[in-house]
Amino acid sequence: MSGFTASRLEERLALLPAPRRRGSPQPLKSGEPPRGDHELNPELYDPDAPLRQAAVLVPIVLNAEEPSLLLTRRTAHLKHHSGQIAFPGGRIEPEDPDPEAAALRETEEEVGLPQQQIDLVGRLDTYVTRTGFNVFPVIGLLRPPYHLVLQESEVESAFEVPLSFLLDPASRQTDSRLYAGKTRFFYAYPYQGYYIWGATAGMINNLAEVLTGEE
């Protein structure tokens, strides 16, 4: 999808309820499972499983030529999700008043973006991961120029992906891997040597639905 401008982006995001007052773009129907890794693997979903609460920032960079999404690559030595592509974020701590505060705090810790430089505009659907997290994706707008200071113990690098690429249906793939003796399916967005997959790709898929109005 070409020609997705900043003005078009802001038109779509204006349809979202105000941040800190919403759970998802569309309320879940009674008995309907939340979004998560189980969307392509229904047998993974356990409604009674305990979940830890987490939040991530979905940073949209308002470049003059074309908006893009800011992503990070986790360092290779981490115990969990090493080398994977992710949004900045982490667990919601007791001192965090809400998911937005947690997402902003984690973003500042991981990539050095001052909280006052990010304009929060809403949330995507909450997302349940296979590893037992209930993630609140918080959308924030970032206006250039900006300067990153990466937390080297957790973040190897950061990069931008044009929104037009992510909104193009041809960019999304469905892939699979063998895990614990079973085939697991997931969404993926390969981009210039980066392999964006799993929960991050699932949340990008939700963002694409919000911005294009298509499911």
DORO-171325 format. One record per residue (C-alpha): residue number from 1; residue in one letter; x negated, z, y. Coordinates in Angstrom, 3 decimals. Layout:
<atoms>
<atom k="NUM" r="A" east="X" up="Z" north="Y"/>
...
</atoms>
This chain:
<atoms>
<atom k="1" r="M" east="0.000" up="0.000" north="0.000"/>
<atom k="2" r="S" east="-1.649" up="-1.154" north="3.219"/>
<atom k="3" r="G" east="-0.898" up="-0.303" north="6.812"/>
<atom k="4" r="F" east="0.117" up="3.334" north="6.316"/>
<atom k="5" r="T" east="-0.494" up="4.539" north="9.855"/>
<atom k="6" r="A" east="-0.783" up="8.039" north="11.299"/>
<atom k="7" r="S" east="2.550" up="7.591" north="13.111"/>
<atom k="8" r="R" east="4.259" up="6.608" north="9.850"/>
<atom k="9" r="L" east="2.694" up="9.602" north="8.165"/>
<atom k="10" r="E" east="3.968" up="11.991" north="10.805"/>
<atom k="11" r="E" east="7.459" up="10.459" north="10.564"/>
<atom k="12" r="R" east="7.583" up="11.216" north="6.845"/>
<atom k="13" r="L" east="6.117" up="14.690" north="7.176"/>
<atom k="14" r="A" east="8.622" up="15.535" north="9.925"/>
<atom k="15" r="L" east="11.301" up="15.446" north="7.243"/>
<atom k="16" r="L" east="9.769" up="18.470" north="5.537"/>
<atom k="17" r="P" east="11.122" up="21.931" north="6.402"/>
<atom k="18" r="A" east="8.808" up="24.119" north="8.452"/>
<atom k="19" r="P" east="5.859" up="25.731" north="6.656"/>
<atom k="20" r="R" east="6.257" up="29.286" north="5.367"/>
<atom k="21" r="R" east="10.003" up="28.672" north="4.875"/>
<atom k="22" r="R" east="10.165" up="26.376" north="1.875"/>
<atom k="23" r="G" east="9.323" up="26.233" north="-1.810"/>
<atom k="24" r="S" east="9.487" up="22.501" north="-2.516"/>
<atom k="25" r="P" east="10.826" up="19.234" north="-1.089"/>
<atom k="26" r="Q" east="13.707" up="19.243" north="-3.559"/>
<atom k="27" r="P" east="15.250" up="22.420" north="-5.030"/>
<atom k="28" r="L" east="15.049" up="22.610" north="-8.792"/>
<atom k="29" r="K" east="18.203" up="22.184" north="-10.805"/>
<atom k="30" r="S" east="19.304" up="25.104" north="-12.966"/>
<atom k="31" r="G" east="17.110" up="25.251" north="-16.059"/>
<atom k="32" r="E" east="14.808" up="22.494" north="-14.827"/>
<atom k="33" r="P" east="11.104" up="23.298" north="-15.354"/>
<atom k="34" r="P" east="8.798" up="23.240" north="-12.299"/>
<atom k="35" r="R" east="6.207" up="20.543" north="-11.812"/>
<atom k="36" r="G" east="3.028" up="20.975" north="-13.764"/>
<atom k="37" r="D" east="0.627" up="19.773" north="-16.420"/>
<atom k="38" r="H" east="3.548" up="19.860" north="-18.842"/>
<atom k="39" r="E" east="5.325" up="16.934" north="-17.121"/>
<atom k="40" r="L" east="3.599" up="14.526" north="-19.487"/>
<atom k="41" r="N" east="3.264" up="17.159" north="-22.215"/>
<atom k="42" r="P" east="6.654" up="18.926" north="-22.492"/>
<atom k="43" r="E" east="5.554" up="21.049" north="-25.442"/>
<atom k="44" r="L" east="3.061" up="22.858" north="-23.181"/>
<atom k="45" r="Y" east="5.735" up="24.465" north="-21.012"/>
<atom k="46" r="D" east="6.547" up="28.109" north="-21.726"/>
<atom k="47" r="P" east="9.023" up="29.532" north="-19.188"/>
<atom k="48" r="D" east="8.079" up="33.076" north="-20.212"/>
<atom k="49" r="A" east="4.315" up="32.679" north="-19.822"/>
<atom k="50" r="P" east="2.776" up="34.964" north="-17.161"/>
<atom k="51" r="L" east="1.420" up="33.045" north="-14.189"/>
<atom k="52" r="R" east="-1.221" up="33.918" north="-11.614"/>
<atom k="53" r="Q" east="-0.441" up="32.812" north="-8.070"/>
<atom k="54" r="A" east="-2.713" up="30.372" north="-6.249"/>
<atom k="55" r="A" east="-2.648" up="28.092" north="-3.227"/>
<atom k="56" r="V" east="-4.500" up="24.933" north="-2.213"/>
<atom k="57" r="L" east="-4.724" up="23.011" north="1.026"/>
<atom k="58" r="V" east="-3.777" up="19.330" north="0.901"/>
<atom k="59" r="P" east="-5.820" up="18.184" north="3.939"/>
<atom k="60" r="I" east="-4.729" up="14.886" north="5.466"/>
<atom k="61" r="V" east="-7.298" up="13.540" north="7.916"/>
<atom k="62" r="L" east="-5.697" up="11.675" north="10.838"/>
<atom k="63" r="N" east="-8.317" up="8.989" north="11.242"/>
<atom k="64" r="A" east="-7.555" up="6.453" north="13.982"/>
<atom k="65" r="E" east="-7.762" up="3.477" north="11.617"/>
<atom k="66" r="E" east="-5.982" up="5.037" north="8.641"/>
<atom k="67" r="P" east="-5.113" up="8.545" north="7.391"/>
<atom k="68" r="S" east="-7.014" up="9.811" north="4.381"/>
<atom k="69" r="L" east="-7.044" up="12.758" north="1.995"/>
<atom k="70" r="L" east="-9.980" up="15.176" north="1.969"/>
<atom k="71" r="L" east="-11.073" up="16.263" north="-1.520"/>
<atom k="72" r="T" east="-13.958" up="18.235" north="-2.999"/>
<atom k="73" r="R" east="-16.063" up="17.951" north="-6.126"/>
<atom k="74" r="R" east="-16.729" up="21.303" north="-7.790"/>
<atom k="75" r="T" east="-20.301" up="22.170" north="-8.764"/>
<atom k="76" r="A" east="-21.460" up="21.393" north="-12.281"/>
<atom k="77" r="H" east="-22.467" up="24.953" north="-13.215"/>
<atom k="78" r="L" east="-19.037" up="26.561" north="-12.766"/>
<atom k="79" r="K" east="-17.490" up="28.134" north="-15.859"/>
<atom k="80" r="H" east="-14.087" up="26.536" north="-15.251"/>
<atom k="81" r="H" east="-13.325" up="22.981" north="-14.016"/>
<atom k="82" r="S" east="-16.980" up="22.203" north="-13.362"/>
<atom k="83" r="G" east="-17.585" up="18.842" north="-11.718"/>
<atom k="84" r="Q" east="-13.884" up="18.168" north="-11.268"/>
<atom k="85" r="I" east="-12.205" up="16.836" north="-8.140"/>
<atom k="86" r="A" east="-10.033" up="19.414" north="-6.417"/>
<atom k="87" r="F" east="-8.299" up="20.474" north="-3.238"/>
<atom k="88" r="P" east="-9.874" up="23.478" north="-1.504"/>
<atom k="89" r="G" east="-8.054" up="26.621" north="-2.555"/>
<atom k="90" r="G" east="-7.870" up="29.506" north="-4.998"/>
<atom k="91" r="R" east="-6.054" up="32.659" north="-5.969"/>
<atom k="92" r="I" east="-3.613" up="34.343" north="-3.623"/>
<atom k="93" r="E" east="-5.144" up="37.754" north="-2.954"/>
<atom k="94" r="P" east="-3.152" up="40.942" north="-2.190"/>
<atom k="95" r="E" east="-4.244" up="40.796" north="1.458"/>
<atom k="96" r="D" east="-2.862" up="37.270" north="1.900"/>
<atom k="97" r="P" east="0.601" up="37.483" north="3.537"/>
<atom k="98" r="D" east="1.690" up="34.121" north="2.078"/>
<atom k="99" r="P" east="0.395" up="30.996" north="0.303"/>
<atom k="100" r="E" east="-0.417" up="29.341" north="3.640"/>
<atom k="101" r="A" east="-2.765" up="32.183" north="4.574"/>
<atom k="102" r="A" east="-4.451" up="31.979" north="1.168"/>
<atom k="103" r="A" east="-4.911" up="28.199" north="1.408"/>
<atom k="104" r="L" east="-6.433" up="28.452" north="4.895"/>
<atom k="105" r="R" east="-8.713" up="31.340" north="3.925"/>
<atom k="106" r="E" east="-9.987" up="29.587" north="0.795"/>
<atom k="107" r="T" east="-10.521" up="26.344" north="2.702"/>
<atom k="108" r="E" east="-12.621" up="28.070" north="5.327"/>
<atom k="109" r="E" east="-14.652" up="29.816" north="2.618"/>
<atom k="110" r="E" east="-15.216" up="26.681" north="0.518"/>
<atom k="111" r="V" east="-15.792" up="23.936" north="3.093"/>
<atom k="112" r="G" east="-16.156" up="25.786" north="6.403"/>
<atom k="113" r="L" east="-13.105" up="24.335" north="8.189"/>
<atom k="114" r="P" east="-11.880" up="26.766" north="10.863"/>
<atom k="115" r="Q" east="-8.250" up="27.708" north="10.305"/>
<atom k="116" r="Q" east="-7.310" up="26.861" north="13.881"/>
<atom k="117" r="Q" east="-8.376" up="23.242" north="13.314"/>
<atom k="118" r="I" east="-5.688" up="22.709" north="10.653"/>
<atom k="119" r="D" east="-2.057" up="22.036" north="11.564"/>
<atom k="120" r="L" east="0.205" up="23.175" north="8.723"/>
<atom k="121" r="V" east="3.262" up="20.967" north="8.227"/>
<atom k="122" r="G" east="4.860" up="22.068" north="4.939"/>
<atom k="123" r="R" east="4.456" up="22.384" north="1.187"/>
<atom k="124" r="L" east="4.683" up="20.174" north="-1.829"/>
<atom k="125" r="D" east="6.392" up="21.362" north="-5.002"/>
<atom k="126" r="T" east="4.770" up="24.325" north="-6.680"/>
<atom k="127" r="Y" east="2.669" up="23.202" north="-9.643"/>
<atom k="128" r="V" east="2.103" up="25.076" north="-12.926"/>
<atom k="129" r="T" east="-1.257" up="24.444" north="-14.576"/>
<atom k="130" r="R" east="-2.149" up="24.574" north="-18.232"/>
<atom k="131" r="T" east="-4.562" up="27.406" north="-17.405"/>
<atom k="132" r="G" east="-1.761" up="29.703" north="-16.230"/>
<atom k="133" r="F" east="-1.630" up="29.278" north="-12.460"/>
<atom k="134" r="N" east="1.413" up="28.700" north="-10.276"/>
<atom k="135" r="V" east="-0.076" up="26.694" north="-7.401"/>
<atom k="136" r="F" east="1.410" up="26.322" north="-3.914"/>
<atom k="137" r="P" east="0.123" up="23.056" north="-2.366"/>
<atom k="138" r="V" east="0.161" up="23.429" north="1.425"/>
<atom k="139" r="I" east="-0.076" up="20.263" north="3.531"/>
<atom k="140" r="G" east="-2.322" up="20.460" north="6.587"/>
<atom k="141" r="L" east="-3.270" up="17.846" north="9.171"/>
<atom k="142" r="L" east="-6.883" up="17.589" north="10.261"/>
<atom k="143" r="R" east="-7.873" up="15.632" north="13.372"/>
<atom k="144" r="P" east="-11.413" up="14.231" north="13.582"/>
<atom k="145" r="P" east="-14.079" up="14.994" north="14.375"/>
<atom k="146" r="Y" east="-14.641" up="17.865" north="11.973"/>
<atom k="147" r="H" east="-17.700" up="19.509" north="10.496"/>
<atom k="148" r="L" east="-17.932" up="20.836" north="6.939"/>
<atom k="149" r="V" east="-20.161" up="23.652" north="5.708"/>
<atom k="150" r="L" east="-19.889" up="23.572" north="1.926"/>
<atom k="151" r="Q" east="-20.067" up="26.728" north="-0.164"/>
<atom k="152" r="E" east="-22.865" up="25.503" north="-2.400"/>
<atom k="153" r="S" east="-22.058" up="27.921" north="-5.227"/>
<atom k="154" r="E" east="-18.655" up="26.256" north="-5.722"/>
<atom k="155" r="V" east="-18.551" up="22.903" north="-3.915"/>
<atom k="156" r="E" east="-20.994" up="20.094" north="-4.636"/>
<atom k="157" r="S" east="-19.586" up="17.553" north="-2.178"/>
<atom k="158" r="A" east="-16.547" up="16.500" north="-0.166"/>
<atom k="159" r="F" east="-15.159" up="13.027" north="0.423"/>
<atom k="160" r="E" east="-12.142" up="11.176" north="1.801"/>
<atom k="161" r="V" east="-9.772" up="8.816" north="-0.008"/>
<atom k="162" r="P" east="-7.541" up="6.469" north="2.048"/>
<atom k="163" r="L" east="-3.875" up="7.357" north="1.762"/>
<atom k="164" r="S" east="-3.057" up="3.680" north="1.303"/>
<atom k="165" r="F" east="-5.008" up="3.739" north="-1.966"/>
<atom k="166" r="L" east="-3.260" up="6.856" north="-3.248"/>
<atom k="167" r="L" east="0.197" up="5.586" north="-2.256"/>
<atom k="168" r="D" east="-0.287" up="2.284" north="-4.055"/>
<atom k="169" r="P" east="1.486" up="2.601" north="-7.455"/>
<atom k="170" r="A" east="-1.233" up="0.431" north="-8.995"/>
<atom k="171" r="S" east="-3.820" up="3.152" north="-8.266"/>
<atom k="172" r="R" east="-2.189" up="5.741" north="-10.519"/>
<atom k="173" r="Q" east="-3.057" up="5.682" north="-14.195"/>
<atom k="174" r="T" east="-1.827" up="7.686" north="-17.158"/>
<atom k="175" r="D" east="-4.739" up="8.781" north="-19.311"/>
<atom k="176" r="S" east="-5.225" up="11.098" north="-22.296"/>
<atom k="177" r="R" east="-7.814" up="13.357" north="-23.904"/>
<atom k="178" r="L" east="-8.024" up="15.302" north="-27.137"/>
<atom k="179" r="Y" east="-7.773" up="19.032" north="-26.422"/>
<atom k="180" r="A" east="-7.528" up="21.754" north="-29.086"/>
<atom k="181" r="G" east="-6.828" up="19.097" north="-31.681"/>
<atom k="182" r="K" east="-3.929" up="17.555" north="-29.739"/>
<atom k="183" r="T" east="-3.645" up="14.581" north="-27.431"/>
<atom k="184" r="R" east="-2.855" up="15.627" north="-23.852"/>
<atom k="185" r="F" east="-1.646" up="13.163" north="-21.240"/>
<atom k="186" r="F" east="-2.286" up="13.337" north="-17.496"/>
<atom k="187" r="Y" east="-2.240" up="11.302" north="-14.298"/>
<atom k="188" r="A" east="-5.501" up="9.935" north="-12.895"/>
<atom k="189" r="Y" east="-6.662" up="8.121" north="-9.757"/>
<atom k="190" r="P" east="-10.128" up="6.584" north="-10.307"/>
<atom k="191" r="Y" east="-11.718" up="5.858" north="-6.925"/>
<atom k="192" r="Q" east="-15.229" up="4.559" north="-6.184"/>
<atom k="193" r="G" east="-16.914" up="6.536" north="-8.949"/>
<atom k="194" r="Y" east="-14.712" up="9.605" north="-8.538"/>
<atom k="195" r="Y" east="-12.250" up="10.462" north="-11.300"/>
<atom k="196" r="I" east="-9.309" up="12.349" north="-9.789"/>
<atom k="197" r="W" east="-7.169" up="13.741" north="-12.601"/>
<atom k="198" r="G" east="-5.194" up="16.690" north="-13.937"/>
<atom k="199" r="A" east="-3.466" up="19.073" north="-11.542"/>
<atom k="200" r="T" east="-5.038" up="17.452" north="-8.464"/>
<atom k="201" r="A" east="-3.684" up="14.046" north="-9.503"/>
<atom k="202" r="G" east="-0.301" up="15.604" north="-10.273"/>
<atom k="203" r="M" east="-0.077" up="17.040" north="-6.768"/>
<atom k="204" r="I" east="-1.198" up="13.724" north="-5.248"/>
<atom k="205" r="N" east="1.601" up="12.075" north="-7.210"/>
<atom k="206" r="N" east="4.059" up="14.500" north="-5.582"/>
<atom k="207" r="L" east="2.557" up="13.756" north="-2.143"/>
<atom k="208" r="A" east="3.050" up="10.038" north="-2.751"/>
<atom k="209" r="E" east="6.720" up="10.660" north="-3.542"/>
<atom k="210" r="V" east="7.157" up="12.612" north="-0.301"/>
<atom k="211" r="L" east="5.418" up="10.003" north="1.845"/>
<atom k="212" r="T" east="7.014" up="6.913" north="0.310"/>
<atom k="213" r="G" east="10.420" up="8.339" north="-0.556"/>
<atom k="214" r="E" east="10.016" up="6.996" north="-4.093"/>
<atom k="215" r="E" east="9.889" up="8.837" north="-7.419"/>
</atoms>
